[in-house]
Amino acid sequence: MQELSLRGWIRLTATASRIRAKLRDDERGLTTTEWALLVAGVAALAIVVVSVVRNLTSDVAGEIPTNVNVDTDPDTFLGDG
């Protein structure tokens, strides 16, 4: 019984060792990491640009007059009053 469990343990550790070696030599994840960093950088740049544009436009929008004539008298509305 112990011999069977010892063989299983050896087979399991050998399989785990092969999997670790295969994953260690696999460089496909490197490009994924580079793309993730690139996308994160572009997203950060977009946030900065949107923030700057928003601040600039809110200053200009604050200068727009808001005193609109809402009087319903036709004479005042047409400018006769």
C-alpha positions in Angstrom: 0.0 0.0 0.0 2.8 2.4 0.9 4.5 1.5 -2.4 1.4 2.6 -4.4 1.2 5.9 -2.5 5.0 6.5 -3.0 4.7 5.9 -6.7 1.7 8.3 -6.9 3.7 10.9 -5.0 6.7 10.5 -7.3 4.5 10.8 -10.4 2.7 13.8 -8.9 5.9 15.6 -8.1 7.4 14.8 -11.5 4.2 16.1 -13.2 4.3 19.3 -11.1 7.9 19.8 -11.9 7.2 19.5 -15.7 4.3 21.9 -15.4 6.4 24.4 -13.5 9.3 24.2 -16.1 6.8 24.6 -19.0 5.2 27.7 -17.4 8.6 29.2 -16.5 9.8 29.0 -20.1 6.5 30.3 -21.5 6.9 34.0 -22.5 3.5 34.5 -24.0 2.4 36.4 -20.9 5.0 39.0 -21.4 3.2 40.6 -24.3 0.0 40.5 -22.3 1.6 42.5 -19.6 3.0 45.0 -22.0 -0.4 45.5 -23.6 -2.0 45.9 -20.1 0.5 48.6 -19.2 0.0 50.3 -22.6 -3.8 50.4 -22.1 -3.4 51.6 -18.6 -1.2 54.4 -19.7 -3.6 55.5 -22.5 -6.5 55.4 -20.1 -4.6 57.6 -17.6 -3.7 60.0 -20.4 -7.4 60.1 -21.5 -8.5 60.9 -17.9 -6.0 63.7 -17.7 -7.1 65.2 -21.0 -10.8 65.0 -20.1 -10.1 66.6 -16.8 -8.2 69.5 -18.3 -10.8 70.0 -21.1 -13.6 69.9 -18.5 -12.0 72.5 -16.3 -11.4 74.8 -19.3 -14.9 74.5 -20.6 -16.5 74.9 -17.2 -14.8 78.3 -16.8 -16.0 79.4 -20.2 -19.5 78.0 -19.5 -19.7 80.0 -16.3 -19.4 83.2 -18.2 -22.5 82.5 -20.3 -25.3 84.8 -19.3 -28.3 83.0 -17.9 -30.8 85.9 -17.5 -33.4 84.7 -20.0 -36.7 86.6 -20.4 -39.4 84.2 -19.3 -42.2 86.7 -19.3 -45.3 85.4 -21.1 -46.7 88.9 -21.8 -46.7 89.1 -25.7 -46.0 92.8 -25.7 -42.9 92.3 -23.5 -41.9 89.2 -25.5 -42.0 91.0 -28.8 -40.1 93.9 -27.3 -43.0 96.4 -27.5 -43.2 96.9 -23.8 
